[in-house]
């Protein structure tokens, strides 16, 4: 039950923050890339640390260094993000046979005969 309670705290946004922080190796750069404020990324990183039970990133002389546990999370987090993108892209695929979308076309008067019914 404890594992399920931890799993329930994970959302796609946290996975995205995790992957970006780990690839950027900087909370500030990750915030810029995500279009978020640095304190929000820091708060998400704190939640991720609590969920994982690992510091994930530690300070060193050259910046932030991922822990071994964090390095093992890079590829799975990328896979999860790719899968989510595929899942939602497929759901939004355009099908002209079933689409009820209204399109507005702007054109010069001399093109009217090509587009308008006779």
Contact map, one row per residue, 1 for C-alpha under 8 A:
1111100000000000000000000000000000000000000000000000000000000000000000000000000000000000000000000000000000000000000000
1111110000000000000000000000000000000000000000000000000000000000000000000000000000000000000000000000000000000000000000
1111111000000000000000000000000000000000000000000000000000000000000000000000000000000000000000000000000000000000000000
1111111100000000000000000000000000000000000000000000000000000000000000000000000000000000000000000000000000000000000000
1111111110000000000000000000000000000000000000000000000000000000000000000000000000000000000000000000000000000000000000
0111111111000000000000000000000000000000000000000010000000000000000000000000000000000000000000000000000000000000000000
0011111111000000000000000000000000000000000000000000000000000000000000000000000000000000000000000000000000000000000000
0001111111100000000000000000000000000000000000000000000000000000000000000000000000000000000000000000000000000000000000
0000111111100000000000000000000000000000000000000010000000000000000000000000000000000000000000000000000000000000000000
0000011111110110000000000000000000000000000000000000000000000000000000000000000000000000000000000000000000000000000000
0000000111111110000000000000000000000000000000000000000000000000000000000000000000000000000000000000000000000000000000
0000000001111111000000000000000000000000000000000000000000000000000000000000000010000000000000000000000000000000000000
0000000000111111100000000000000000000000000000000000000000000000000000000000000000000000000000000000000000000000000000
0000000001111111110000000000000000000000000100010000000000000000000000000000000000000000000000000000000000000000000000
0000000001111111111000000000000000000000000000000000000000000000000000000000100110000000000000000000000000000000000000
0000000000011111111100000000000000000000000000000000000000000000000000000000100010000000000000000000000000000000000000
0000000000001111111110000000010001000000100110000000000000000000000000000000000000000000000000000000000000000000000000
0000000000000111111111000000000000000000000010010000000000000000000000000000100000000000000000000000000000000000000000
0000000000000011111111100000000000000000000000000000000000000000000000001100110000000000000000000000000000000000000000
0000000000000001111111110000010011000000000000000000000000000000000000000000000000000000000000000000000000000000000000
0000000000000000111111111110110000000000000000000000000000000000000000000000000000000000000000000000000000000000000000
0000000000000000011111111100000000000000000000000000000010000000010001100100000000000000000000000000000000000000000000
0000000000000000001111111000000000000000000000000000000000000000000000000100000000000000000000000000000000000000000000
0000000000000000000111111110110000000000000000000000000000000000000000000000000000000000000000000000000000000000000000
0000000000000000000011111110110000000000000000000000000010000011110000000000000000000000000000000000000000000000000000
0000000000000000000011011111110000000000000000000000000000000011000000000000000000000000000000000000000000000000000000
0000000000000000000010011111111000000100110000000000000000000000000000000000000000000000000000000000000000000000000000
0000000000000000000000000111111100000100000000000000000000000000000000000000000000000000000000000000000000000000000000
0000000000000000000010011111111110000000000000000000000000000000000000000000000000000000000000000000000000000000000000
0000000000000000100110011111111111000000100000000000000000000000000000000000000000000000000000000000000000000000000000
0000000000000000000000000011111111111101100000000000000000000000000000000000000000000000000000000000000000000000000000
0000000000000000000000000001111111111100000000000000000000000000000000000000000000000000000000000000000000000000000000
0000000000000000000100000000111111110000000000000000000000000000000000000000000000000000000000000000000000000000000000
0000000000000000100100000000011111110000000000000000000000000000000000000000000000000000000000000000000000000000000000
0000000000000000000000000000001111111000000000000000000000000000000000000000000000000000000000000000000000000000000000
0000000000000000000000000000001111111101100000000000000000000000000000000000000000000000000000000000000000000000000000
0000000000000000000000000000001100111111100000000000000000000000000000000000000000000000000000000000000000000000000000
0000000000000000000000000011001100011111110000000000000000000000000000000000000000000000000000000000000000000000000000
0000000000000000000000000000000000001111111000000000000000000000000000000000000000000000000000000000000000000000000000
0000000000000000000000000000001000011111111100000000000000000000000000000000000000000000000000000000000000000000000000
0000000000000000100000000010011000011111111110000000000000000000000000000000000000000000000000000000000000000000000000
0000000000000000000000000010000000000111111111000000000000000000000000000000000000000000000000000000000000000000000000
0000000000000000000000000000000000000011111111100000000000000000000000000000000000000000000000000000000000000000000000
0000000000000100100000000000000000000001111111110000000000000000000000000000000000000000000000000000000000000000000000
0000000000000000110000000000000000000000111111111000000000000000000000000000000000000000000000000000000000000000000000
0000000000000000000000000000000000000000011111111100000000000000000000000000000000000000000000000000000000000000000000
0000000000000000000000000000000000000000001111111110000000000000000000000000000000000000000000000000000000000000000000
0000000000000100010000000000000000000000000111111111000000000000000000000000000000000000000000000000000000000000000000
0000000000000000000000000000000000000000000011111111111100000000000000000000000000000000000000000000000000000000000000
0000000000000000000000000000000000000000000001111111110000000000000000000000000000000000000000000000000000000000000000
0000010010000000000000000000000000000000000000111111100000000000000000000000000000000000000000000000000000000000000000
0000000000000000000000000000000000000000000000011111110000000000000000000000000000000000000000000000000000000000000000
0000000000000000000000000000000000000000000000001111111000000000000000000000000000000000000000000000000000000000000000
0000000000000000000000000000000000000000000000001101111100000000001010000000000000000000000000000000000000000000000000
0000000000000000000000000000000000000000000000001000111111000000001000000000000000000000000000000000000000000000000000
0000000000000000000000000000000000000000000000001000011111000000011111000000000000000000000000000000000000000000000000
0000000000000000000001001000000000000000000000000000001111100001111001000000000000000000000000000000000000000000000000
0000000000000000000000000000000000000000000000000000001111110001111000000000000000000000000000000000000000000000000000
0000000000000000000000000000000000000000000000000000000011111111100000000000000000000000000000000000000000000000000000
0000000000000000000000000000000000000000000000000000000001111111100000000000000000000000000000000000000000000000000000
0000000000000000000000000000000000000000000000000000000000111110000000000000000000000000000000000000000000000000000000
0000000000000000000000000000000000000000000000000000000000111111000000000000000000000000000000000000000000000000000000
0000000000000000000000001100000000000000000000000000000000111111100000000000000000000000000000000000000000000000000000
0000000000000000000000001100000000000000000000000000000011110111110000000000000000000000000000000000000000000000000000
0000000000000000000000001000000000000000000000000000000011110011111000000000000000000000000000000000000000000000000000
0000000000000000000001001000000000000000000000000000000111000001111111100000000000000000000000000000000000000000000000
0000000000000000000000000000000000000000000000000000011111000000111111100000000000000000000000000000000000000000000000
0000000000000000000000000000000000000000000000000000000100000000011111110000000000000000000000000000000000000000000000
0000000000000000000000000000000000000000000000000000010100000000011111111000000000000000000000000000000000000000000000
0000000000000000000001000000000000000000000000000000000110000000011111111100000000000000000000000000000000000000000000
0000000000000000000001000000000000000000000000000000000000000000011111111100000000000000000000000000000000000000000000
0000000000000000000000000000000000000000000000000000000000000000000111111111000000000000000000000000000000000000000000
0000000000000000001000000000000000000000000000000000000000000000000011111111100000000000000000000000000000000000000000
0000000000000000001001100000000000000000000000000000000000000000000001111111110000000000000000000000000000000000000000
0000000000000000000000000000000000000000000000000000000000000000000000011111111000000000000000000000000000000000000000
0000000000000000000000000000000000000000000000000000000000000000000000011111111100000000000000000000000000000000000000
0000000000000011011000000000000000000000000000000000000000000000000000001111111110000000000000000000000000000000000000
0000000000000000001000000000000000000000000000000000000000000000000000000111111111000000000000000000000000000000000000
0000000000000000000000000000000000000000000000000000000000000000000000000011111111100000000000000000000000000000000000
0000000000000010000000000000000000000000000000000000000000000000000000000001111111110000000000000000000000000000000000
0000000000010011000000000000000000000000000000000000000000000000000000000000111111111000000000000000000000000000000000
0000000000000000000000000000000000000000000000000000000000000000000000000000011111111100000000000000000000000000000000
0000000000000000000000000000000000000000000000000000000000000000000000000000001111111110000000000000000000000000000000
0000000000000000000000000000000000000000000000000000000000000000000000000000000111111111000000000000000000000000000000
0000000000000000000000000000000000000000000000000000000000000000000000000000000011111111100000000000000000000000000000
0000000000000000000000000000000000000000000000000000000000000000000000000000000001111111110000000000000000000000000000
0000000000000000000000000000000000000000000000000000000000000000000000000000000000111111111000000000000000000000000000
0000000000000000000000000000000000000000000000000000000000000000000000000000000000011111111100000000000000000000000000
0000000000000000000000000000000000000000000000000000000000000000000000000000000000001111111110000000000000000000000000
0000000000000000000000000000000000000000000000000000000000000000000000000000000000000111111110000000000000000000000000
0000000000000000000000000000000000000000000000000000000000000000000000000000000000000011111110000000000000000000000000
0000000000000000000000000000000000000000000000000000000000000000000000000000000000000001111111000000000000000000000000
0000000000000000000000000000000000000000000000000000000000000000000000000000000000000000111111100000000000000000000000
0000000000000000000000000000000000000000000000000000000000000000000000000000000000000000000111110010000000000000000000
0000000000000000000000000000000000000000000000000000000000000000000000000000000000000000000011111110000000000000000000
0000000000000000000000000000000000000000000000000000000000000000000000000000000000000000000001111110000000000000000000
0000000000000000000000000000000000000000000000000000000000000000000000000000000000000000000000111110000000000000000000
0000000000000000000000000000000000000000000000000000000000000000000000000000000000000000000000111111000000000000000000
0000000000000000000000000000000000000000000000000000000000000000000000000000000000000000000001111111100000000000000000
0000000000000000000000000000000000000000000000000000000000000000000000000000000000000000000000000111110000000000000000
0000000000000000000000000000000000000000000000000000000000000000000000000000000000000000000000000011111000000000000000
0000000000000000000000000000000000000000000000000000000000000000000000000000000000000000000000000001111100000000000000
0000000000000000000000000000000000000000000000000000000000000000000000000000000000000000000000000000111110000000000000
0000000000000000000000000000000000000000000000000000000000000000000000000000000000000000000000000000011111000000000000
0000000000000000000000000000000000000000000000000000000000000000000000000000000000000000000000000000001111100000000000
0000000000000000000000000000000000000000000000000000000000000000000000000000000000000000000000000000000111110000000000
0000000000000000000000000000000000000000000000000000000000000000000000000000000000000000000000000000000011111011000000
0000000000000000000000000000000000000000000000000000000000000000000000000000000000000000000000000000000001111111000000
0000000000000000000000000000000000000000000000000000000000000000000000000000000000000000000000000000000000111111000000
0000000000000000000000000000000000000000000000000000000000000000000000000000000000000000000000000000000000011111100000
0000000000000000000000000000000000000000000000000000000000000000000000000000000000000000000000000000000000111111111000
0000000000000000000000000000000000000000000000000000000000000000000000000000000000000000000000000000000000111111111100
0000000000000000000000000000000000000000000000000000000000000000000000000000000000000000000000000000000000000111111111
0000000000000000000000000000000000000000000000000000000000000000000000000000000000000000000000000000000000000011111100
0000000000000000000000000000000000000000000000000000000000000000000000000000000000000000000000000000000000000011111110
0000000000000000000000000000000000000000000000000000000000000000000000000000000000000000000000000000000000000001111111
0000000000000000000000000000000000000000000000000000000000000000000000000000000000000000000000000000000000000000101111
0000000000000000000000000000000000000000000000000000000000000000000000000000000000000000000000000000000000000000100111
